[in-house]
């Protein structure tokens, strides 16, 4: 998900709400599902983050 949030607390709240809603999904088209959720995020205003490297920074976080 791409957003223009700049406040860490707001982003963290959004991430936690998204995680909660995803974890609540138990079935898909009537079939039980198992899911693995891993969330990474970066703010554009973090030190060292640019428009050019933000995507790779999040991918690096997810690959840890």
Helices and strands as residue ranges (DSSP letters): H 8-24, E 27-28, E 31-32, H 54-63
